[in-house]
């Protein structure tokens, strides 16, 4: 193999792919990136057997070939390489040589024959969607999935469509996030993607402004853009019928400035106990929401925020306890200057961006 390519494009391809390689696998080649040259294209591939990524880079080819090179070594070297315009890669006798105007290095390689193939999907079930919409949907919900694999359906992101609306949902049974994208031309879609794979998909596709083609197979889904190919396994299971637990009504709706609420939660975190318990109290007579946390070893804090209250009757207060960490997580999906909290004494709280019906976040209350 002997090629010349633009350094920045190679750096981008390597940095996006190398992060999914694994050093704890019984198959040592999974620590590597596979570099393969076909025609005038360099294919940079990585897989951890859960998710596979392939990114193409245009190159000038003198000799085709393929090589498996340790991902961390290649990535670290390229990241510190000065800003040369191009580099030359050549492979000979189990050594990859990388040459530029300012540097030459040799990296020992591995047996490329052991590198697993990245699965493909032969299916007519395809959907096209702008990558920015796809990543926005994933970003809005993936963090609400369970980190445990005890119940695989809860450690996944549920992606499905109803008529012309695409839904993204995730839950760990203590909180739930749902994002919708309307007016989409989506074929029948109902899949569960492992949330760790979703995190990688978000990372790889962030700042990619093109159209993604989603192809669904029996146990794999692929996402393809102009120069990126992602293949992820799917979870075989049924996502909970979460619509049943979303309250239709609430006792009060609190409209609160996003920044003030977020800052108050940061203060509350300082004084929270090991259970992260936060007490929310509405005060209709003073038009405020109070946040209280207490820790026997540190102290306690109550912060009052002026808010707009809608729905309380007879001026009665409502007091409910929540895990404040779950509430804080929702802010990564909220860009509006105000948020709405739908509260009841014995029902989940729903958080929504004010004026935005495409996202809702449900938090289960804690017992006293």
C-alpha positions in Angstrom: 0.0 0.0 0.0 1.3 3.5 -0.9 -1.0 6.5 -0.9 -1.0 10.3 -0.4 -3.9 12.1 1.3 -4.9 15.4 2.9 -3.8 15.4 6.5 -6.8 17.1 8.0 -9.2 14.6 6.3 -7.2 11.7 7.6 -7.1 13.1 11.1 -10.9 13.5 11.1 -11.5 10.0 10.0 -9.1 8.5 12.5 -10.4 10.6 15.4 -14.0 9.6 14.8 -13.3 5.9 14.4 -10.6 5.2 17.0 -12.8 5.9 19.9 -14.9 2.8 19.5 -12.0 0.5 19.5 -11.5 -1.6 22.6 -8.5 -2.8 24.6 -10.3 -5.3 26.7 -11.4 -7.7 23.9 -10.1 -11.2 23.6 -9.5 -10.4 19.9 -6.5 -8.0 20.0 -7.2 -6.7 16.4 -10.2 -4.9 17.8 -7.6 -2.4 19.2 -6.8 -1.5 15.6 -8.1 0.5 12.8 -8.3 -1.2 9.4 -6.9 1.0 6.6 -7.9 -0.3 3.2 -7.3 1.3 -0.2 -9.7 0.5 -3.1 -9.5 2.5 -6.3 -9.0 6.2 -5.2 -10.5 5.8 -1.8 -9.1 5.0 1.7 -11.5 3.2 4.0 -10.9 3.8 7.7 -12.7 1.1 9.7 -13.2 0.3 13.4 -15.5 -2.1 15.3 -16.1 -3.3 18.8 -18.6 -6.0 17.5 -21.4 -3.9 18.9 -21.0 -1.0 16.4 -18.9 -0.7 13.3 -17.8 2.5 11.6 -16.3 3.1 8.2 -15.2 6.6 6.9 -13.9 7.2 3.4 -11.1 9.6 2.5 -10.1 10.5 -1.0 -6.5 9.7 -1.7 -3.9 9.6 -4.5 -3.0 5.9 -5.0 0.3 4.4 -6.1 -0.4 1.0 -4.7 -3.6 -0.5 -3.1 -3.6 -2.6 0.0 -4.8 -2.9 3.6 -3.3 -2.8 7.0 -4.4 -3.1 10.6 -2.7 -0.4 12.8 -3.1 0.2 16.6 -5.7 2.9 16.8 -4.4 4.8 19.9 -0.9 5.0 18.4 -2.0 6.3 15.1 -4.5 8.7 16.6 -2.0 10.2 19.1 0.6 10.6 16.4 -1.7 12.3 13.9 -3.1 14.6 16.6 0.4 16.0 17.3 1.5 16.2 13.8 2.2 19.8 12.6 -0.1 21.4 10.1 1.3 19.9 7.0 -1.0 19.8 4.0 -0.6 16.1 3.1 1.0 12.9 4.3 2.2 9.7 2.6 1.3 6.3 4.0 3.1 3.2 2.9 3.1 -0.4 4.2 5.9 -2.9 3.9 7.0 -5.8 6.1 4.5 -5.4 8.9 5.3 -1.7 9.3 3.2 1.4 8.4 5.4 4.4 7.4 3.8 7.8 7.6 5.8 10.6 6.0 5.2 14.4 5.8 7.3 17.5 5.3 8.2 17.7 9.0 8.1 14.1 10.2 8.5 10.4 9.4 7.4 7.6 11.7 7.1 3.8 11.6 4.2 2.0 13.4 4.2 -1.8 13.9 1.0 -3.3 12.5 -1.2 -6.4 13.3 -2.6 -9.2 11.2 -5.3 -7.6 9.1 -6.8 -11.0 8.3 -8.3 -11.2 11.8 -10.1 -7.9 11.5 -13.9 -8.6 11.5 -16.1 -7.4 8.7 -18.5 -4.6 9.5 -22.1 -6.0 9.0 -24.2 -4.7 6.1 -28.0 -4.9 5.7 -29.7 -6.1 2.6 -33.2 -4.6 3.1 -35.7 -2.4 1.2 -36.7 -0.9 4.6 -34.9 2.4 4.1 -35.6 5.9 5.4 -33.9 9.2 4.7 -33.6 12.0 7.2 -31.3 15.0 7.6 -28.4 14.1 9.9 -29.0 17.2 12.0 -32.6 16.0 12.8 -31.3 12.5 13.5 -28.6 13.7 15.9 -31.0 16.1 17.6 -33.5 13.3 18.2 -30.8 11.0 19.7 -29.2 13.8 21.8 -32.6 14.7 23.3 -33.2 11.3 24.9 -30.2 8.9 25.0 -29.1 9.9 28.5 -32.4 8.8 30.0 -31.7 5.2 29.1 -30.5 2.8 31.8 -26.7 2.2 32.1 -27.4 -1.4 33.1 -28.0 -4.2 30.7 -30.2 -6.2 33.1 -33.2 -5.1 31.0 -31.8 -4.5 27.5 -35.0 -2.7 26.3 -34.3 -0.1 29.1 -30.7 0.4 28.0 -31.8 1.4 24.5 -33.2 4.3 22.5 -36.6 3.5 21.0 -37.0 5.0 17.5 -40.3 4.6 15.8 -42.8 6.4 13.6 -46.5 7.1 13.7 -47.9 8.5 10.5 -45.7 11.4 9.6 -44.0 11.8 13.0 -40.7 10.3 14.1 -40.4 9.5 17.8 -37.3 9.0 19.9 -37.7 7.7 23.5 -35.6 6.4 26.3 -36.3 5.5 30.0 -34.7 3.8 32.9 -38.0 3.5 34.7 -37.2 6.5 37.0 -37.4 9.1 34.2 -38.4 9.3 30.6 -37.4 11.5 27.6 -39.3 11.8 24.4 -38.5 13.8 21.3 -40.7 14.1 18.2 -39.9 15.3 14.7 -43.0 16.1 12.6 -43.6 16.2 8.9 -41.1 13.5 8.0 -41.5 11.0 5.2 -40.7 7.9 7.2 -41.2 4.3 6.2 -42.5 1.9 8.9 -39.8 2.0 11.6 -39.7 0.5 15.1 -36.2 -0.3 16.4 -34.2 -0.4 19.7 -30.6 0.8 19.5 -28.2 0.3 22.4 -27.8 3.6 24.1 -24.0 3.3 24.1 -24.1 2.9 20.4 -26.4 5.9 20.1 -23.8 8.0 22.0 -21.2 7.0 19.4 -23.6 7.8 16.5 -24.2 11.3 18.0 -20.4 11.9 18.3 -19.7 10.7 14.8 -22.6 12.6 13.1 -22.4 15.9 15.1 -21.6 18.8 12.7 -22.3 16.6 9.7 -24.8 18.5 7.6 -26.2 16.1 5.0 -28.8 13.4 4.5 -28.6 10.1 6.3 -30.0 6.8 5.0 -31.3 4.4 7.6 -31.6 0.8 6.6 -33.1 -1.7 9.0 -32.4 -5.4 8.9 -33.4 -8.3 11.2 -30.9 -7.5 13.9 -28.8 -4.6 12.5 -29.4 -1.0 11.5 -27.1 0.9 9.2 -26.8 4.7 8.9 -25.1 6.0 5.7 -24.1 9.5 4.7 -21.9 10.7 1.9 -18.6 9.4 3.4 -19.7 7.7 6.7 -21.1 4.2 7.2 -22.3 3.1 10.7 -23.6 -0.4 11.5 -25.2 -1.1 14.9 -26.7 -4.2 16.4 -30.4 -3.9 17.5 -31.9 -5.0 20.7 -34.5 -7.7 20.4 -37.3 -6.8 22.8 -40.3 -4.6 23.4 -40.1 -1.1 24.7 -42.5 -0.3 27.6 -45.8 1.3 26.6 -44.7 4.6 28.1 -47.6 6.6 26.9 -49.7 5.1 29.8 -47.6 6.7 32.5 -47.7 10.3 31.0 -50.2 12.3 33.0 -53.0 13.9 31.0 -53.4 16.7 33.5 -51.6 18.2 36.5 -52.5 20.2 39.6 -50.3 23.1 38.7 -48.1 24.3 35.8 -45.1 26.3 36.8 -43.3 28.5 34.3 -39.8 29.3 35.4 -36.8 31.0 33.8 -34.5 28.2 32.6 -31.2 29.8 33.8 -32.5 30.6 37.3 -33.9 27.1 37.7 -30.6 25.6 36.5 -28.5 27.8 38.8 -30.8 26.9 41.7 -30.3 23.2 41.0 -26.6 23.7 41.1 -26.8 25.2 44.6 -29.2 22.5 45.7 -26.6 19.9 44.6 -24.1 21.2 47.2 -26.4 20.4 50.1 -28.1 17.2 48.8 -27.9 13.9 50.6 -26.7 10.6 49.2 -30.2 10.0 47.7 -30.0 13.4 45.8 -33.4 14.2 47.2 -34.8 17.6 46.3 -38.1 19.1 47.6 -40.1 21.3 45.3 -42.7 23.5 46.9 -45.1 25.8 45.1 -46.3 28.9 46.9 -49.2 30.5 45.1 -49.6 33.4 47.6 -46.0 34.6 46.9 -45.8 33.4 43.3 -42.7 31.4 43.8 -41.1 27.9 43.6 -38.9 26.8 46.4 -36.1 24.2 46.1 -34.9 22.6 49.3 -32.1 20.1 50.0 -30.6 18.9 53.2 -27.6 17.0 54.3 -26.9 16.1 58.0 -23.2 16.4 57.5 -23.1 19.6 55.5 -26.3 21.7 56.1 -29.3 22.7 54.2 -30.5 25.2 51.6 -33.7 26.6 50.3 -33.8 28.7 47.2 -36.8 30.7 46.1 -37.5 31.5 42.5 -40.3 33.9 41.3 -42.5 32.0 38.8 -45.8 32.0 37.0 -48.2 29.4 38.5 -51.3 28.2 36.6 -53.8 25.7 37.9 -53.6 25.8 41.7 -56.9 26.1 43.5 -57.7 27.6 46.9 -54.1 28.8 47.2 -52.8 25.5 48.4 -49.1 24.6 48.3 -47.9 21.5 46.5 -44.8 19.7 47.9 -43.1 16.9 46.0 -39.7 15.2 46.2 -37.5 14.3 43.3 -34.0 13.1 42.5 -32.4 16.4 41.4 -29.9 14.7 39.2 -32.7 13.5 37.0 -34.1 17.0 36.7 -30.6 18.4 35.9 -30.1 15.9 33.0 -33.1 17.4 31.1 -31.3 20.7 30.5 -29.1 19.3 27.8 -32.2 18.9 25.7 -33.7 22.4 26.5 -32.7 25.6 24.6 -35.7 27.8 25.5 -35.3 30.6 28.0 -38.3 29.3 30.0 -39.5 25.8 31.0 -42.8 24.5 32.2 -43.1 22.1 35.1 -46.3 20.2 35.3 -46.7 19.1 39.0 -49.0 17.0 41.0 -48.7 15.6 44.6 -48.8 12.0 43.5 -47.8 11.8 39.9 -44.7 12.2 37.7 -43.5 15.7 36.9 -43.3 16.6 33.3 -40.7 19.1 32.1 -41.2 20.9 28.7 -39.5 23.8 27.0 -41.9 26.7 27.0 -43.6 26.9 23.7 -42.1 23.7 22.4 -44.3 20.6 22.1 -41.6 18.4 20.5 -39.9 17.4 23.7 -41.1 16.2 27.1 -39.2 14.8 30.1 -40.9 12.9 32.8 -39.5 12.4 36.3 -41.0 10.0 38.9 -41.4 11.4 42.4 -39.5 10.0 45.4 -41.1 8.8 48.5 -40.8 11.0 51.6 
